[in-house]
């Protein structure tokens, strides 16, 4: 599975404080810790921590680049901040994210071509997030078609079925799983699938959050999930991920399979 570490996000208090104080050590420690725990890429989001998001994004990307060349998922709704972040990346970047609005797809798919970036495509548009998998699949098909029209390799498209918090949108969970499964039928080769995993437990009691995340991740992997944005430092979550992939034959079994996976 392609794992994107979620922790360099200005929504977290320690990151927000580091951005405000220009404390490189906090950001660099988070980057290296996530990589040591198995991250293949790092999400980078300035959040609400700065009145000047372009300046904050530039500082974050350059700070991370001082210690690693790992791929970065530039996470912002602002086009100018997105392009600045993409332009500073050393390795193949990821656009996080694009919704299914025509104007948004045209603009950000253009940036994807310009900077050879992968794309996280959200199954939502101006009307919001569909309640069922059929509505999500219609938007996913629009994204696939737009990628083909723009000449973007299907291997660079990650469809995000947009999981909502189970405490307020319980019926959505099974619709997201169905969307992940059905997305494999949209093209040949098929687009990849991704989830912002922590959203499923947002607002739930603290003692249940990790459990909800673990169970839903295992269910999503069983339905064909290819990638996830998650807390890679949560060892129990990562053990669940590794074991779930083992049980669907994405990893070879050995008695010390957890250790073997982490040594790869």
C-alpha positions as CSV (number, residue, x, y, z in Angstrom):
1,X,0.0,0.0,0.0
2,X,1.1,3.5,-0.7
3,X,1.1,5.3,2.6
4,X,0.9,9.1,3.0
5,X,1.8,10.4,6.4
6,X,-0.8,12.9,7.7
7,X,1.0,14.7,10.5
8,X,2.5,17.8,8.8
9,X,-0.7,19.7,8.9
10,X,-1.3,23.1,10.5
11,X,-4.5,21.7,12.1
12,X,-2.3,19.9,14.6
13,X,-1.2,22.3,17.4
14,X,2.5,21.3,17.4
15,X,2.7,22.0,13.6
16,X,0.8,25.2,13.8
17,X,3.1,26.4,16.6
18,X,6.2,25.4,14.5
19,X,4.9,27.3,11.5
20,X,4.3,30.4,13.5
21,X,7.7,30.2,15.2
22,X,9.6,28.9,12.1
23,X,10.8,26.0,14.2
24,X,12.4,23.6,11.7
25,X,13.2,20.9,14.2
26,X,9.6,20.1,14.8
27,X,8.7,19.7,11.1
28,X,11.9,17.8,10.3
29,X,11.5,15.4,13.2
30,X,7.9,14.7,12.1
31,X,9.0,14.1,8.6
32,X,11.8,11.7,9.5
33,X,9.7,9.9,12.1
34,X,6.9,9.3,9.6
35,X,9.4,8.0,7.1
36,X,10.9,5.6,9.7
37,X,7.5,4.3,10.4
38,X,6.8,3.4,6.8
39,X,5.5,6.5,5.0
40,X,6.0,6.6,1.2
41,X,5.0,10.3,1.0
42,X,4.1,13.1,3.3
43,X,1.0,15.3,3.3
44,X,1.9,19.0,3.6
45,X,-0.9,21.3,4.7
46,X,-0.3,24.8,6.3
47,X,-3.8,24.7,7.8
48,X,-5.0,27.9,9.4
49,X,-1.6,28.5,11.1
50,X,-0.5,31.4,8.9
51,X,-2.0,34.6,7.5
52,X,0.3,34.1,4.5
53,X,-0.3,30.5,3.3
54,X,2.1,30.9,0.3
55,X,5.0,31.9,2.6
56,X,4.1,29.1,5.0
57,X,3.9,26.5,2.3
58,X,7.3,27.6,0.9
59,X,8.8,27.4,4.3
60,X,7.3,23.9,5.0
61,X,8.4,22.4,1.7
62,X,11.9,23.8,1.9
63,X,12.3,22.7,5.6
64,X,11.3,19.2,4.7
65,X,13.6,19.1,1.6
66,X,16.6,19.8,3.9
67,X,16.2,16.3,5.4
68,X,14.5,14.1,2.7
69,X,13.7,13.9,-1.0
70,X,10.4,11.9,-0.3
71,X,7.3,12.7,-2.4
72,X,5.1,15.4,-0.9
73,X,1.3,15.6,-1.2
74,X,0.6,19.4,-1.4
75,X,-2.6,19.8,0.4
76,X,-4.4,23.1,-0.1
77,X,-7.5,24.6,-1.7
78,X,-5.7,27.6,-3.0
79,X,-4.3,27.4,-6.6
80,X,-1.4,29.7,-6.1
81,X,-0.3,27.9,-3.0
82,X,-0.7,24.6,-4.8
83,X,1.5,25.6,-7.7
84,X,4.2,27.1,-5.4
85,X,4.3,23.9,-3.4
86,X,4.5,21.7,-6.6
87,X,7.3,23.9,-8.1
88,X,9.5,23.3,-5.0
89,X,9.2,19.5,-4.9
90,X,12.2,17.4,-5.7
91,X,10.4,14.1,-6.2
92,X,7.2,13.4,-8.0
93,X,4.5,15.4,-6.1
94,X,0.9,14.7,-5.4
95,X,-2.0,17.2,-5.8
96,X,-4.2,16.8,-2.7
97,X,-6.9,17.3,-3.9
98,X,-9.2,17.9,-6.9
99,X,-13.0,17.8,-6.8
100,X,-15.2,16.9,-9.8
101,X,-16.1,20.5,-10.7
102,X,-15.2,21.1,-14.3
103,X,-13.3,24.3,-13.7
104,X,-11.3,22.8,-10.8
105,X,-10.4,19.7,-12.8
106,X,-9.3,21.8,-15.8
107,X,-7.0,24.0,-13.7
108,X,-5.5,21.4,-11.4
109,X,-5.1,18.7,-14.1
110,X,-3.2,21.3,-16.0
111,X,-0.9,21.7,-13.0
112,X,-0.5,18.0,-12.8
113,X,0.7,17.8,-16.4
114,X,3.0,20.8,-15.9
115,X,4.7,19.3,-12.8
116,X,4.3,15.6,-13.5
117,X,2.2,15.2,-10.4
118,X,-0.2,12.5,-9.2
119,X,-3.7,13.5,-8.4
120,X,-6.1,12.7,-5.5
121,X,-9.5,13.1,-7.0
122,X,-12.5,13.6,-4.6
123,X,-15.8,12.2,-5.5
124,X,-17.6,15.4,-4.7
125,X,-18.6,18.5,-6.6
126,X,-20.5,21.8,-6.0
127,X,-23.5,19.8,-4.8
128,X,-21.4,18.2,-2.1
129,X,-20.7,14.5,-1.4
130,X,-23.2,12.0,-2.8
131,X,-25.0,9.8,-0.3
132,X,-24.5,6.6,-2.2
133,X,-21.9,4.8,-4.2
134,X,-23.8,5.4,-7.5
135,X,-23.5,9.1,-7.1
136,X,-19.8,8.8,-6.1
137,X,-19.2,6.6,-9.1
138,X,-20.7,9.2,-11.5
139,X,-18.2,11.8,-10.3
140,X,-15.4,9.3,-10.4
141,X,-16.2,8.6,-14.0
142,X,-16.0,12.3,-14.8
143,X,-12.5,12.4,-13.3
144,X,-11.4,9.4,-15.3
145,X,-12.7,10.9,-18.5
146,X,-11.0,14.2,-17.7
147,X,-7.7,12.5,-17.1
148,X,-8.0,10.7,-20.5
149,X,-8.8,14.0,-22.2
150,X,-5.9,15.7,-20.5
151,X,-3.4,12.9,-21.3
152,X,-2.8,12.0,-17.7
153,X,-1.7,8.5,-17.0
154,X,-4.4,6.5,-15.2
155,X,-1.6,5.3,-12.8
156,X,-1.4,8.9,-11.5
157,X,-5.1,9.1,-10.5
158,X,-6.1,8.2,-6.9
159,X,-9.8,8.3,-6.4
160,X,-11.0,9.3,-2.9
161,X,-14.5,8.2,-2.1
162,X,-14.5,10.7,0.8
163,X,-15.3,9.0,4.0
164,X,-17.3,11.1,6.5
165,X,-17.3,10.7,10.3
166,X,-19.2,7.6,11.3
167,X,-20.7,9.5,14.3
168,X,-22.7,11.8,12.0
169,X,-22.8,9.9,8.7
170,X,-22.9,6.2,9.5
171,X,-24.5,5.0,6.2
172,X,-21.7,6.5,4.2
173,X,-19.1,3.9,5.3
174,X,-20.6,1.0,3.4
175,X,-21.1,3.3,0.3
176,X,-17.4,4.3,0.4
177,X,-16.4,0.6,0.5
178,X,-18.6,-0.2,-2.5
179,X,-17.1,2.8,-4.4
180,X,-13.6,1.6,-3.7
181,X,-14.6,-1.9,-5.1
182,X,-16.4,-0.6,-8.1
183,X,-13.8,2.0,-9.1
184,X,-11.7,-0.9,-10.4
185,X,-14.2,-1.2,-13.2
186,X,-13.9,2.3,-14.5
187,X,-10.9,1.9,-16.8
188,X,-8.2,-0.6,-17.9
189,X,-5.8,-0.1,-16.3
190,X,-8.0,1.1,-13.4
191,X,-7.4,4.2,-11.3
192,X,-6.0,3.7,-7.9
193,X,-8.1,4.4,-4.7
194,X,-7.2,6.4,-1.6
195,X,-8.8,7.4,1.7
196,X,-8.2,10.1,4.2
197,X,-8.6,7.5,6.9
198,X,-8.8,9.6,10.1
199,X,-11.9,11.3,8.9
200,X,-14.0,8.2,9.7
201,X,-13.3,8.6,13.4
202,X,-13.4,12.4,13.6
203,X,-15.7,13.4,16.5
204,X,-15.8,9.9,18.1
205,X,-14.6,9.4,21.7
206,X,-10.9,9.4,21.9
207,X,-10.7,5.9,23.2
208,X,-12.4,4.5,20.1
209,X,-10.7,6.5,17.4
210,X,-7.8,4.2,16.7
211,X,-10.1,1.2,16.8
212,X,-12.5,2.7,14.3
213,X,-9.6,3.6,12.0
214,X,-8.1,0.1,12.2
215,X,-11.3,-1.7,11.5
216,X,-12.3,0.5,8.6
217,X,-8.8,0.4,7.1
218,X,-8.9,-3.5,7.1
219,X,-12.3,-3.4,5.5
220,X,-11.2,-1.0,2.8
221,X,-8.1,-3.1,2.0
222,X,-10.4,-6.1,1.6
223,X,-12.3,-4.1,-0.9
224,X,-9.2,-3.1,-2.9
225,X,-7.9,0.1,-1.3
226,X,-4.5,1.1,-2.8
227,X,-3.4,4.1,-0.7
228,X,-4.3,5.9,2.5
229,X,-3.5,9.2,4.2
230,X,-3.1,8.1,7.9
231,X,-1.2,8.4,11.1
232,X,1.8,6.2,10.2
233,X,3.1,6.5,13.8
234,X,0.2,4.6,15.1
235,X,1.8,1.1,15.4
236,X,-1.4,-0.8,16.0
237,X,-2.9,0.8,12.9
238,X,0.2,-0.1,10.8
239,X,0.1,-3.7,12.2
240,X,-3.5,-3.9,11.0
241,X,-2.5,-2.6,7.6
242,X,0.3,-5.1,7.2
243,X,-1.8,-8.0,8.4
244,X,-4.8,-7.1,6.2
245,X,-2.5,-6.9,3.1
246,X,-1.1,-10.3,4.1
247,X,-4.6,-11.8,4.2
248,X,-5.5,-10.6,0.7
249,X,-2.1,-11.9,-0.6
250,X,-0.5,-8.5,-1.2
251,X,2.3,-9.6,1.1
252,X,4.1,-13.0,1.5
253,X,3.5,-14.8,4.7
254,X,6.3,-15.7,7.1
255,X,6.2,-16.1,10.9
256,X,7.9,-12.7,11.4
257,X,5.9,-10.9,8.7
258,X,5.5,-7.7,10.6
259,X,9.3,-7.3,11.0
260,X,9.9,-8.4,7.5
261,X,7.5,-5.8,6.1
262,X,9.2,-3.0,8.1
263,X,12.6,-4.0,6.9
264,X,11.7,-3.6,3.2
